[in-house]
Amino acid sequence: MALKQSREVPKDAVVLDEIEATNYVWEVVSNWDSLSDTWALRYAPMVLGGVSAISGIIINDHYRKKLKLGNFGFFSSVIPISIMPGLMTALFHRHTISTNMLLMKNEGCPVCYEIRSAVIQWGFGVAYPMVLGPTSALMFASRYSTYRVPNLAEGPKVVFGFLSKLTKPLHTTLVYMGAFQLVLSSVLTYFEMKNHISMSRKIEAIESKVLEEHELA
């Protein structure tokens, strides 16, 4: 059964609310025989989540090394800076990109999906760990006295100057990571759209064949 949005409901149609429709479309994707038709829909959120987690690890590791933290507060920093961005990227992408695509929301704007996907990826893969990474490292460095860090009482200019000095060696890596994630999210979202179109056409072809056979019978 093909899933369609319509203001006029046919007599033989099965009406689903959004939650039921979401469960239905993902069940279709999960049970689809050909992996080539569904690989992006199935794995894109996990891949993008993994990339965000790796980005968080790199950013967190940079500041921890600069402030000579060693193992101090390692798990307290790796969970919010690495694991959480990965999980949030995967969840947000699956819900706001993949699911909306399958439910045919914003059907006339494929570019909207790519832009939204890029924003989610950059937000959780770069911006989020770049806020928490240095903040966490400064807090632990101050607590465990592993490095002389400026006091907030010295003024925001001093603190930002110190952070800028710490971040400078990371600039090139950040540019490459950000660009890679933007490109990857756009490419995977494009293939998700191709998967969705391929599945829709095959479902419609199967339904047309069944209707023809029913009319001939």
Secondary structure, 3 states (H helix, E strand, C coil): CCCCCCCCCCCCCCCCCHHHHHHHHHHHHHHCCCHHHCHHHHHHHHHHHHHHHHHHHHHHHHHHHHCCCCCCCHHHHHHHHHHHHHHHHHHHHHHHHHHHHHCCCCCCCHHHHHHHHHHHHHHHHHHHHHHHHHHHHHHHHHHHCCCCCCCHHHCHHHHHHHHHHHHHHHHHHHHHHHHHHHHHHHHHHHHHHHHHHHHHHHHHHHHHHHHHHHHHC
